[in-house]
Amino acid sequence: MVSNRRPGASTVGSIRGGSRRPDIRKVRVKVHASEDVRYIMVGAAIEFADLEEKVREKFGVKRRFKIKVRDEDAPQSDMITMGDQDDLDMVMMSVKSAARKKREEIGKMEIWIQEV
């Protein structure tokens, strides 16, 4: 039998088996709301409105609320308000990057809910 593979070409899982970084499709979100802390699992491509709805369902929140995330780049770890899809996209980029560096298949994010 003759192979179509070029000599020296490697396939995933052969010579460099563990070097391929995983594709991050899921994110485990640790949600702090009042005295309660729970996890929700979301897709990495979640829309901002869908994230808000998942939080509402999980915690039974009826009022308006803000979503805050800790800024890991700031020395004092400022809390940043996530107000729209652009904010969520930037946070997700950081979450996916951190997961890839650790070679994890699931990203991790932590948010705080503040009712207004």
MOLIN-V30832 format. One record per residue. N is the residue number from 1. RES is the residue in one small letter. SS is DSSP state (alpha for helix, beta for strand, coil for the rest). PSI is psi in whole degrees, 0 to 359 (999 if undefined). Layout:
n->N res->RES ss->SS psi->PSI
n->N res->RES ss->SS psi->PSI
//
This chain:
n->1 res->m ss->coil psi->138
n->2 res->v ss->coil psi->135
n->3 res->s ss->coil psi->143
n->4 res->n ss->coil psi->357
n->5 res->r ss->coil psi->139
n->6 res->r ss->coil psi->145
n->7 res->p ss->coil psi->135
n->8 res->g ss->coil psi->347
n->9 res->a ss->coil psi->133
n->10 res->s ss->coil psi->156
n->11 res->t ss->coil psi->160
n->12 res->v ss->coil psi->130
n->13 res->g ss->coil psi->354
n->14 res->s ss->coil psi->255
n->15 res->i ss->coil psi->315
n->16 res->r ss->coil psi->31
n->17 res->g ss->alpha psi->307
n->18 res->g ss->alpha psi->5
n->19 res->s ss->alpha psi->342
n->20 res->r ss->coil psi->127
n->21 res->r ss->coil psi->142
n->22 res->p ss->coil psi->152
n->23 res->d ss->coil psi->120
n->24 res->i ss->coil psi->112
n->25 res->r ss->coil psi->338
n->26 res->k ss->beta psi->149
n->27 res->v ss->beta psi->128
n->28 res->r ss->beta psi->120
n->29 res->v ss->beta psi->121
n->30 res->k ss->beta psi->117
n->31 res->v ss->beta psi->123
n->32 res->h ss->beta psi->120
n->33 res->a ss->beta psi->115
n->34 res->s ss->coil psi->240
n->35 res->e ss->coil psi->0
n->36 res->d ss->beta psi->139
n->37 res->v ss->beta psi->126
n->38 res->r ss->beta psi->163
n->39 res->y ss->beta psi->145
n->40 res->i ss->beta psi->148
n->41 res->m ss->beta psi->130
n->42 res->v ss->beta psi->160
n->43 res->g ss->beta psi->152
n->44 res->a ss->coil psi->341
n->45 res->a ss->coil psi->27
n->46 res->i ss->coil psi->145
n->47 res->e ss->coil psi->152
n->48 res->f ss->alpha psi->315
n->49 res->a ss->alpha psi->324
n->50 res->d ss->alpha psi->324
n->51 res->l ss->alpha psi->314
n->52 res->e ss->alpha psi->317
n->53 res->e ss->alpha psi->319
n->54 res->k ss->alpha psi->319
n->55 res->v ss->alpha psi->316
n->56 res->r ss->alpha psi->314
n->57 res->e ss->alpha psi->315
n->58 res->k ss->alpha psi->320
n->59 res->f ss->alpha psi->355
n->60 res->g ss->coil psi->33
n->61 res->v ss->coil psi->126
n->62 res->k ss->coil psi->329
n->63 res->r ss->coil psi->170
n->64 res->r ss->coil psi->151
n->65 res->f ss->beta psi->160
n->66 res->k ss->beta psi->147
n->67 res->i ss->beta psi->127
n->68 res->k ss->beta psi->149
n->69 res->v ss->beta psi->147
n->70 res->r ss->beta psi->133
n->71 res->d ss->coil psi->106
n->72 res->e ss->coil psi->340
n->73 res->d ss->coil psi->338
n->74 res->a ss->coil psi->141
n->75 res->p ss->coil psi->322
n->76 res->q ss->coil psi->9
n->77 res->s ss->coil psi->64
n->78 res->d ss->coil psi->153
n->79 res->m ss->beta psi->126
n->80 res->i ss->beta psi->133
n->81 res->t ss->beta psi->128
n->82 res->m ss->beta psi->110
n->83 res->g ss->coil psi->348
n->84 res->d ss->coil psi->184
n->85 res->q ss->alpha psi->322
n->86 res->d ss->alpha psi->317
n->87 res->d ss->alpha psi->315
n->88 res->l ss->alpha psi->319
n->89 res->d ss->alpha psi->319
n->90 res->m ss->alpha psi->319
n->91 res->v ss->alpha psi->317
n->92 res->m ss->alpha psi->324
n->93 res->m ss->alpha psi->318
n->94 res->s ss->alpha psi->318
n->95 res->v ss->alpha psi->313
n->96 res->k ss->alpha psi->320
n->97 res->s ss->alpha psi->315
n->98 res->a ss->alpha psi->320
n->99 res->a ss->alpha psi->319
n->100 res->r ss->alpha psi->318
n->101 res->k ss->alpha psi->325
n->102 res->k ss->coil psi->0
n->103 res->r ss->coil psi->41
n->104 res->e ss->coil psi->148
n->105 res->e ss->coil psi->344
n->106 res->i ss->beta psi->128
n->107 res->g ss->beta psi->162
n->108 res->k ss->beta psi->133
n->109 res->m ss->beta psi->149
n->110 res->e ss->beta psi->127
n->111 res->i ss->beta psi->159
n->112 res->w ss->beta psi->137
n->113 res->i ss->beta psi->130
n->114 res->q ss->beta psi->113
n->115 res->e ss->beta psi->142
n->116 res->v ss->coil psi->999
//
